[in-house]
Amino acid sequence: MSIPFSNTHYRIPQGFGNLLEGLTREILREQPDDIPSFAAAYFENLLEKREKTNFDPAEWGAKVDDLFYNNHAFKEQEPPEKEKLQTSVTEETPVTVVELSEEDKEKEENAAVKIQAVFRGHLAREEVKKMKDGEVQEEKTQEDN
């Protein structure tokens, strides 16, 4: 039996939100067919990286969150240079250049063409709507005369 109006509040562990945000970002980027398997592979990869580099993204994410409340977390220990995350909103986000295969380039090009076509269709519909509104206003002014 469930209680619809419960006063129970669960506390989210520090760094958990950042882990889920990273997983969500990768799911949206990759668009996998089997999300649970993709999530398992994502976390396996994350664990391997953590074991190799001794860098824990959950711990680092908790410190990033903590930065907004009291700026003391970053005075303790800095992450390795290659794993350093940007914490300043004003700094430019680093861009990672990834070589795409011909198939991926073609998919990307097709997606861009679809987006452009949809946008052009939207603009055309807006133009037709404006023209119809103009005709309706002209008919009303002629009927009033």
QUICOR-V137053 format. One record per backbone hydrogen bond with DSSP energy under -1.0 kcal/mol. CO is the residue of the C=O (numbers start at 0). NH is the residue of the N-H. Records with the same first field share a line. If there is no record, write none. Layout:
# QUICOR-V137053
CO = NH, NH
This chain:
# QUICOR-V137053
12 = 15
14 = 18
15 = 19
16 = 20
17 = 21
18 = 22
19 = 23
20 = 24
21 = 25
22 = 26
23 = 27
24 = 28
25 = 29
26 = 30
33 = 37
34 = 38
35 = 39
36 = 40
37 = 41
38 = 42
39 = 43
40 = 44
41 = 45
42 = 46
43 = 47
44 = 48
45 = 49
46 = 50
47 = 51
48 = 52
49 = 53
55 = 59
56 = 60
57 = 61
58 = 62
59 = 63
60 = 64
61 = 65
62 = 66
64 = 67
65 = 68, 69
69 = 71
71 = 74
79 = 82
100 = 104
101 = 105
102 = 106
103 = 107
104 = 108
105 = 109
106 = 110
107 = 111
108 = 112
109 = 113
110 = 114
111 = 115
112 = 116
113 = 117
114 = 118
115 = 119
116 = 120
117 = 121
118 = 122
119 = 123
120 = 124
121 = 125
122 = 126
123 = 127
124 = 128
125 = 129
126 = 130
127 = 131
128 = 132
129 = 133
130 = 134
131 = 135
132 = 136
133 = 137
134 = 138
135 = 139
136 = 140
137 = 141
138 = 142
139 = 143
140 = 144
